[in-house]
């Protein structure tokens, strides 16, 4: 058995390729641009790259609707440049993981087209085709998470097909062993090319309850979830992939799991059990300012955020390994959500500390390390994301400005604006016409400026990631939260082999008094990271300035 524990000491950098760097001048980010920036990625202090989908796609959901799993989208390049990027990353000591999207394909995938053109084709059973119920009713009463109802009618077949997400993302029937063989071929193809693992998209959705029964006692918008989240054959399918493919490679897997809770996660990642996956992404800490989805906004609650962080730390540590993240391609920018654009630099650094010093493997999203913020566009036509457009359309009775205020706050498009490399034309992203609007604040917020500013968010991330590597208590220590009722401070300690770490994060935009928890003498601690010049400690207390953070080390 190969040792796959290397991911525990790593930090990953997520690239959403379309918006990272355009290398050929067509306005779309690509592998040529990524190759140019490998040195920059390495300089951040990360150890690996996670690529959001690079495959052939009609882009109904920007790559998460795959039309060919074994070809690179021509917009991004081809296998030759991919291999060059892969080799270049490996030469720099960066591992590479790919997105594996197997809950659904594009409706332009050859499997789906063959299944539609001939009911007797084996490909028809690659998907969930069903007759409607009498009276023109849909096959069941489930809800789609992205677009309309989850059943799309095909008049040429007189049948509906299931799509939990967008209409152009038909769900695969993983109960069919031929589908699972296709998945294994895909895995082997990329692993044989030399990649180091997979981030598995909505992986806990791939097993549906037989018969796809009607939902009862579930709220609108979530109907059907109990029949396809953590379904009856999940562990069987993942065990099969692991046993027949993954165990034969030195690779790692991280699953994405909406609606996931720690105890259920352990059924997938418990190191004392079958361990179907190495890591599990969850969404609970991304719900501190909303209810389940960014499109049901609520006032930000630090206590809710802390409960989510601490719940996962306490229940996973010692049995499995956590993932740590606060930004990705599916959420608006974190400074605009949990921090402050007014105190961008201060809150960006504080938010970095809040998650980077927990136990687990960090994932940093492109632009997060330079403090990029949300974009505010004028009309719904300016937004690209299928979810934003669907949410806008659902609010038919809302006034226009109220609808647009929600879109500006919640849209995933804020995380998908072109990367801001410089103060030059199009933020240095492209010499052509950008595929999507560049945030107009790029002259102030860009990687070139951040790189030369010793006090920048970028250089703060570099120092924080270096400290993670150099300080065993950060990697391996236990976790204990202090002042869990506080609505101002997130304070936690880590302990390992007699060494302790105290992490202090203020989520206030005004000065606040902080008193050290019992058992810590701040005057005797080594202040290893902070986002302000140190001010005096008096009686084991100090006045925390807006969004101040401090990390103290004791006993080394």
Secondary structure, 3 states (H helix, E strand, C coil): CCCCHHHHHCEEEEECHHHCCCCCCCCCCCHHHHHHCHHHHHHHCCCEEEECCCEEECCCCCCCCEEEEEEECCCCCCHHHHHHHHHHHHHCCCEEEEEECCCECCCCCHHHHHHHHCCCCHHHHHECEECCECCCECCCCCCCCCCCCCEEEECCCCEEEECCCCCCCCEECCCCHHHHHHHHHHHHHHHHHCCCEEEECCHHHCCCCCCCCCCCCCCCCCCCHHHCCCCCCHHHHHHHHHHHCHHHCCCEEEEECCCCCHHHHHHHHCCCCCCCCCEEECCHHHHCCECCCCCCECCCCHHHHHHHHHHHHHHHECCECCEECCCCCCCCCHHHHCCCCCCHHHHHHHHHHHHHCCCCEEEEECCHHHCCCCCCCCCHHHCCCHHHHHHHHHCCCCCHHHHHHHHHHHCHHHHCCCCCCCCCHHHHCCCCCCCCCCCHHHHCCCHHHHHHCCCCHHHHHHHHHHHHHHCHHHHHCEEEEECCCCCCEEEEEEEECCEEEEEEEECCCCCEEEECCCCCCHHHCEEEEECCCCCCCECCEEEECCCCEEEEEECC
